[in-house]
């Protein structure tokens, strides 16, 4: 297959040319020209997006323990241009999490569904005061043995785990677990020194920067400045609700390609306004904003990651930076950047064709074109 006459995203920039591929990319760039199977007519070709922090969509949730639900979500993600994702679980009791691990492990990707690139354990090793929409009764002290059992139940698929580093035993937890998954600091009240100790112990990532952590203060810099000093990667929800557009722009300037765009989406993603649940707690979505029912507490987002990319660009983030943060940067966090996240020879042929307004025209996963009707107007 050859796509020609395109603007192809290669090494952080758009290059006039094309892409040749089967299930893997054979060649890309200016040398792929002339006659092709597809004339892109100047459209963008980017790597498939990678959402490493997404809980749910289309009324289904990764924590439900339903392989069928994972399949529904995989189709939703793929139709909008996410070709790989990490089902992300909530703060729940160990038996519930174990059931979810097994269901995700047993998922078989349908031809029109996105790949599961790993599992993200956002809970339960979090701090009470910054738990946000996580259920307080299910919080658990950092426990490496529990992590190992959950990872075993998943078939070794856990790629990310969040911990509050001020909790007792957290540093030992980080040292034990960082060899198996990227350890992320989040849902935390940690100060700068505590966060730096956690990064020094092996943590390397930061869960939804700014949300569920102390704000940046010039005399109390906290996790935000520690992440910058430690060179950690940071997640950002670019829906315009969790983080002000000005701070979205600032984050890309401060963290560059360490910025990882996420959706943090919930059951209500792709659904109408109404009442839903999250980790056993009621949530309400109104005008696309999801909160714990009866409160102003934000409870994740209702957006698809591709919508997040469009919003980030509308806020003033350069398109090249936005694409990198939704492709190569997340692939690096989960150590999959030798397979996915960029257009280069030998990489998986996971490609998205976008029009000038960044809407999805075509999606290819392992070189196979998804149904055009499925992806239309996404």
N, C-alpha and C positions, 0 to 999 in steps of 0.2 A: 504494500500500500504506500502511495506517495501523496502527500498533501503539498501543493505548491502555491506560490503567490501569496504567502502569508507573512505576518510579523511574528516570528518565533522567539519565545523567551529562552535565551541561552546565556548562562553565566551572569545573570542579573541584568540583562539588557535585551531589548527587542532587536532582532536581526531580520532583514528582508531575505526570505528564502523559503525553505520548506522542511518537511520531515519525511523520512523513509523508514518504514517499520513493518515488522510482522507482530509477534507477541512482544518483542523487544525492539528498541530503537536501533536502527542500522546506521543512519546518518541524519544530520540536521544542520541547517544553516544555509548560507548563500550558495553552497555547492549543489543543494537539492533544488533544481530548477527545471525549466522546460516542461515536458509533458508529465502530467500527474493524473492519478485517479480522481483527486479532488482539487478543484481550483478554489482556494479560500477567498479569492477576490479581496485581498488586503486585510482580512480579518486576523485577529490575534490567535495564536496557538500557545497555550501555556500548559505546564504540568497539571495533572489532576490535583485538586486541593486535598489537604490532609487535615482532618479535624481530630485533634488528640484529646479534646475535652468536650464531650457532648453526651448528655445523659439520655436524651429521649427525643421522640418526634412522632407525629401522626397517632397520638394516643397511646403509644407504646413506650416502655422504659427499659433500659439495660439492666435495671435492678429487679425486674419482674421474674427472672428465671424462665423466660419463654423464648425458645429458639425461634418460634414463629414470629414473635415480636421483633427479634433482632433482624429477621428477614425483611419485615415491613420497613424498619428503619433504614436498612441497607439500600433499599430501592429509592427511598426518599432522598438520601444523601447523594446517590449516584445520579439521579435525574437532574440535580442542581449543580453537578460538577465536582462533588467530593468523591474521589475514587478510593480513598483509604480513610479509615476512622478508628478511633479507640473508644469502644463502649465504656462509659464512665459511670461507676456505681456511687451510691450515696452512703451516708452514715447509717448503717443497719447492723443488726445482730449477725454474728458469725454464720449461723445456719442459713440465713437468708442470703448473705453474700456468697456462701459456698454454692448454693443452688444457682445463683446468677453466674458464677464462674463456670460451672459445668454447662449451662445452657449456651453461653458464648463459645466455649470450647467446642461444642458439638455443632455449631452453626456451619452450614455449607452454603457458600456464596451462590446465589442465583446469577444467571447470565446478565441480568440487568441490575445487579446489586453491587454496592461498594465493598471493597475488601476490609476485613477486620485486621488491622495492623498490630493489635495488642489490646490490653485492658488497662484502664486508668482507675485506680482505687483512690477516689477523692477523700473518703472517710474510711474508718472511724477515728483516726488518731489525731483528733483536732482539739482545739481549745474551746471551753464553754462560752467564754465572753465574746468570741468572734465566730461562733458557729453559724451565723447567718440563718439560712433555711435548712440547715442540717438538724435532725432530731436530737435533742439534748439527751434523751433517755438511752440513746444508742451509742453515745460517745464512749471511747475506749482508750485507755492508756497505751502509748506506743508499745507494740508487742511483736517482736520479730518472729516468734514462733507462730503466732496467728497469721502473720503475713505469709510465712512459708507454707502453711497449710492451705491458705487461699490460692497461692500461686500454684501449688501442686494440683489443686482441684481444677484450675484453669488450664492445666497442661503446660505450665510455664509461660503463659501468655501475658502476665502482668508486666507492663512496660513503665508505668508511672505510679507513684504513691505519694500522697500528701501527708505531711506531719507538721504539728505545731512544735517548734523546737524548744519552747519553754516548759513543755510537759516533762514530768519526771521520766527518765530513761530514754529520752529522745535521741541523745547523742549515740548511745549504744545501739539503738534501733537503726539510726542512719548508717553507722559503720557496718552493721551486719547486713543491711538490705541493699545498700548502694551497688553491690556487685550483681544484683539480680534485676534491678529496675532503677530508673531515674528517680531520685528522691526530691520532692518538691516541698518548699516551705509555703504554708498557707493556712487560712483560718486560724490566725495566730495573733497574739498580743506581744510578740517578742520585740525586744529593743534591738538596737544596732549590734551590740556586742554578742548577744545571744544568737542573732541571725548569722553573724560572721562565724561564730563557733560551729554552727550547723553546716554552713557552706564548707568550712575547713574540714569537717568530719566526713564530707562526701556528698552532701546535698548539692544539686546543680541547677535546679529549676525553681520557678516561683508561680504559685497558683493564682490565677486571675489578679494580676497586680492591681493594687489600690483597694480592691474589694476584700472585705473580711480581714483587714490588717490595719494597724495604726497609720494615720496619714503622715506624709513627709513633713518634718519640722526642722528648721535650721539648727536647733539645739538638741533635737531628738530625732535623728534621721531614720531610725527604724529599719524595717525590712527593705524598703524601697531603695535606700541608698546602699545598704549592704549588698543587695543583688547587683547593683551597678559596680561596686568596688570588687566584688568577687567574680565578676564576669559571668554571672548566672543568666540563663535564659528566662524570659518572663512572658507569661500569658497576658493577652489583652482581649477584652470583649468589646468590639467596636460597634455596638448597637446604638451608641449615642445616649443611652440611659445609664449604663453602669459607669461610664467614664465620659467626661465632657469632651467634645471634639477638640478643644484646645489642648487638653491633656493627652488625647490620642496622638496629635501631631508632636507634642513634646516627647512622648515615649519613643516614637520612632527616631527622633533626633538623638535621644539619650542612649538608647539601647541598640539602634541599628538592626543588624540581622540577628540579634539575640531576641528580637521581638517575635512572639509566636501568636498569631491570630487564632482565636478559638470562638466557637459559638456559645458554649455552655448552655445548649438548648435543652428544653424540657418537653414533656408530653404535648404541650400546647403548640409546639412548632409545627407549622403546616396545617393548623386547625383554627376554627373560629374562636372568637372571644367566649369565655365561659369559665366554669369551675373544673379544676383538674386536681391531681395529687402529685406529690414529690416526696419520695422517701417516707411515705405514710402520712404526710402532712397535707392539708388542703391548701391549694393555691388558686388564685383567680387571675385570669388574663383579661385586661380591658385595654382596648386600643393598642394591642401588641405588647403591653407592659405586664409582666408576671410578678405577682407579689404573694407572700403568705397571706392567706385570706384574713381580712379584717385588720391588716397592718399595712405599713408602708415599706416593709422589708422586701427588697428585691430578691427574687428566687430564681436566678438564671434568666436566660433569654428565650425569645420565641423565633429567633432568626436562623436561617440556613447560613452556613459559612460564606457562600458566594454572595449573599446579601450583605454580610459583614464586610466583604472585600469592597463591594460597591459603595457602601457607606463610608468606609475608611478613605477611599479615593475622593468621595464628595466632601469629606472634611479637610482635604488638602494634602493627604498622604500621597506621595508619588506612586504611580501605578506599579513601577518596578519594585519598590519597597513593600507594597501591599502584597504583591504576588509572592515575593520571597518569603514573607512572614506566614503565608498560608500553604507553602509547598516545601521548600528546602529546609527552612528553619524547624518546623515540627518534625520532619523526617530525621533531622540530626538528633533531636531530643530523644527519640525512641530508637536511635541507632539503626535506622532503615535507609539512610541516605546513600547506601550503595545499591539500592533497589528502586526507590521511588523518590519523588520530590524535585527532579530536574530532567531536562531534555538533553540527553547525551547518549552516545553509543553504548549499548549494553544494558541500559536502564529499561525498566518495564515501560511498555508503550501505553502509559496512562496519560491521556491528553484531553484537553478541553479547548474547543474552538469558541471564541467569543466575538460578538459583534462590537461595533464602536461604542455602544452603551454598556458593554460588559455583561450582556445577557448571553446565556448559553445557547449555542447553535447545535453543537455536536459534542458527545462525550465518548471517548474510547477507553476501554479498560482491558489491559493486556492485548491491545491491538484490535479488539472487537468493538464495533460501533453499537452503541445503545440505540434502541428504538427512537426515531426522531420525534414521534408523537409524545413519547414520555418526557423528552427534554425540552419540548417546545415552550418558549416564553419563560423559561426558568431564569 
